[in-house]
Amino acid sequence: MDEKNMDLPMASVGGNEKGYLFEFFQKGVFFTVYPYVDTQILFELTDIQKSLKAYGVNVYEIELLTKTIREAAGVPVKIADTFDEQMLSKMILETTGREVKLPEAMVVAAKENIVESQVKIDISKNKMEASMRIEMKENSKKPDKNMLLEIIQKAGIVFGIQMEAIDQLVLGTLTDAIIAVGNPPVNGIDAVIKKKNNMADRGRPSDLEYSRVDYKNLNLFIVVKKGDILAERIPHTHGVPGMDILGGVVPAKSGKPKPLPNGKNTKVVDENIIVADLDGQIVENGNKIMVDPTIEIKGDVDLSTGNIDFNGSVLIKGSVQAGFAVRADGDVEIRGTISGGNVEAKNIIVFGGVQGMNRGVITAQEDIRATFAENAQMVAGRDIYIGDVILHSNLSAGRKIFVEEHRGLINGGSLAAGEEIRAKCIGNPMNTATKLEVGVNPMLREKYQKVKLDMTNTKKQLDKVQKALAVMQQVDKSKLSQDKKEKLAQLIQSQFPLAGKLQRYEDELVTMQNAFEVMKSGKIRVMDKIYPGAKLVMGSLVKNIQNEAQHCVFYVDEEDAMIKTGAY
């Protein structure tokens, strides 16, 4: 206690029961922290700081204060040189009712220490800024730079000190200035989902030349292929921490993450990218992006929808109106009719039948099913099923045409099938011209010719490669240049895919030739009656029906080379 330089303090605050003691002497403030009992801490640093401020101690050594509390050695430690004696007297009077009379020596000491009493430092609540104000009074001593820096140090300010502002305070050009500024944290950025397709573009008609608009192509659906990118997530960032003027780290707020909006029939790749898992249309359901392999038209395909072109399946609850087209890689189901429209798909089902109006074409890779066909044109790779009647229509099926339900009538027009035509009734009593042909598949014949041509070209390429190899293999390989060696390696590699392609073509031709053999035994079956006016074509043979026939089947007798009639 030598540093106290006196026997008794002017005032004391605290005690053993509180765990700490403040002693106010002329030469400074001493702080004692008593050893903790059973490690029970009776106060915190913030409590002590509030007390110091209340008793007029504004400048003290924060690190020393913290150390004294942590060590709790029970030894008085000087933590401040000065205090506001008036605030101390007032506070003690309010809390204890006891008036403290200042010694004359204390008053003199306060007057001598006039520089610190006239310099005020205010630290913002968030500790990111400090301001200094100098109040010059009569007979007061002007502070110098070292004094101001010492006051700043005692206030615990260690970061972001503004030396220019301090210089201006010393020169007197300023009496109030910001003397320290912290470095604010840079908060993180929220994650962002970037969609590759704008759903707002749906329903916008295509542009034609000369500023015209194509209202038959309204782009109602955004179509994607398997593997197409649907959306990408830009991940959130964690931000960069800042620092306050007291040297404390100010944490940054991390950006908010966002879940990927991957829905049905999509797949996540590289953690942040969504791709389509199959061909279809994009559908947004809430926050999810999905791919639907089917699209649904609730009404007609007309000016309200425009043409439909889709790489999946299509369900149309209305009809396809004249002049409009529906194309799909999958199946097309139409609950209404096709009235002069064009439809192309894998399989086509028309609940209400087809009114071709001699303009629309219905094309299926596999099967067509409809209630009726009138003035229609249909082409199917496999079978055509008509539930009621075929009137004045042109139909072609790779395998069979069935008209056996309800009336089961074929009247007028021309029908061709690779294997068989079956109907209840063909023609009518008015002898309407009706042509039926079996043993012919135009689509298969066209494919056969194309495969034959591709096989011939592949065979020529393979022969050319093999001849070049034969020539180069007769030469000593050690004498070949590097370019020649590389060319030889390329020739050896290229012959294998060519040979494989040639084998596939040969297999396809065999399959098609077998199909042609089946067609030779093509038949026309009549469950009820066939009328004069009907013309039957079977291969190279032709038969015109002269008389009504019932419950019969027409076939080719190869020995007699003629079309014969047998029992149904």
Phi, psi and omega in degrees: 000013180299326185293338180292327175063025173196158184285316186238143177285157177293322179206151178228145179225134178103199181160184182300322183293332179270343177093355180213166178214128170258134176234125184256110179247168179300325185266006177147185182249128179250144187231126180240133174243120182281149180305141182288140178265122181055035178057020180273118181269125185268350183204171179234170181303319182296326178297317181294319180297319177298319180297315180301316180296319180296327182266014172084017178260102184259336182240117180207168182270106185296322181294319180294321178299313180298316180299318181297318179295318183294319185281328179046054186274349182077015183248133179296137180230130180283121183246348180209150179269329185225166174203163180273103186296329180291317178296323179297313181298316182296317183294318180293322178297319182289324186271330184242343184079004181262131180270133180257123178261124182284135174294153180299322180299326180292319179296317179298316180299322179295321180293322180295327183268052190284335185296311182291328182290338182259000178253123181247135176240128176245123178256129181298158184301324181272004178061026180258357182204145176225139177241152180235135179234132180249121180252105180273124178247176180295134181069010180280152181269131181287127182287149174259178186296318181298322178297316180296319179295325179292319178297318179298319180295318180293333178284356178086009182278120184231353186227144174072026182291130183265095185295326179298316180297321179296318178300319180292327175295319180294320180287340180091002178290338175229146173246353181214124184205157172280117186252357176203138180225127178283170178259108184291151178289154173258109182292153179290164181259138179295150175295149181232136174259117178258113179276138183276346180232133181267111182295342179289344180282349181295144176083004177270122182295152178288149177271139175253181178292158175060038175061023176271158182241135180266097182281359174272350177237088187267355179054051181292338185234140174264112188259138179230158175259159177303130180095349178294142178284129181260321182201156179226137178260125170270111188298156177288159177248159185269349179084175181239124180297154175251192178215135178273175187288346177269005178089007180276144178283131178257109184294149177267150176278130177287149174293158181279130176287162176226134177288150176291139183273040183285125179245204184297139177064030172234166183219142178265129176234147179053031174070329188236009183235135176251132177235159177287138180265355175198169177288143177166195179256149177281132177230129176256122180239099186067237179265005184259144173253126182234164173240121181255121180287357180230140172246151182238125175256116187285339180235217180276158167270104183209207181297336180287337181245330188075186178292152179245125177227111190220145181265013174237219178254156184231132173247121180245115183278348176251221183239165174259114186277164184302136177087356180251156187232146174233124177231133181215145174282335178264213181268155175237125176243125183241117182283336178263228182238169168252114185246082178077012178265170179251133179226132179224127183197183176287303173232145183232127176238125180237105184295325186262001178093176186237120170253097188289332182057024180058029180221323183278151178236131178250119184232126179233139176292328182242266188245154171236133175231130180209158179288318178209167176222122181228123182050042185248159174235121183229141176225124180233139178289334179240265188241156173236128178243117176245124188286328187236285186221154169240118183239120173047050183235160176247113182238141177223126180233140180294329180240286188224155172238125182245126174222076190235000181259160178049238179287328178057043189256135169243119183219115181079165177082198185218130179237139178225136179219147181291323186241316190201147170237127182235132180208160173282314186220136179237125181082190178209171182301342179275008177057043177297133181296122181222121182255130176233130183229133175233165182083017180222134175226094184305320181294319179291321179296319178295318179295321180300315180295321180293316180297321178299317180294315179298323180292320178298315180294321179293321179297321178296317180297317180295319178299318180297317180295316183294324177294318179296320178297318181300321180292313185289331181285347176280345181271145177298119185297331180292339181267357181283142175289169180298321179298318181294321179296317178296320179295321178297317179297321179295319179296318180298317181291322186289338183289332183290311177296327178294319179295321178295319179296319180298320179295320179296319179297318180297319179295319179297319180296320179298316180299316181291323178296323176297322178295322178296323178297320178296322181296333180298334179261027181299152184222156171238118184251133180240111183287323184245281189213146172238136186254157172303149186106343177279138180240123182253131177237122181228102186067236179266001183261146181229139176223123175263127181285121181261331183229152177300144176222149183233150174043061186224167175227138179253135182211170181261128171264105186293326180295316181270352181052055179206161177273125181246162179247132178232177180288146182294000000 
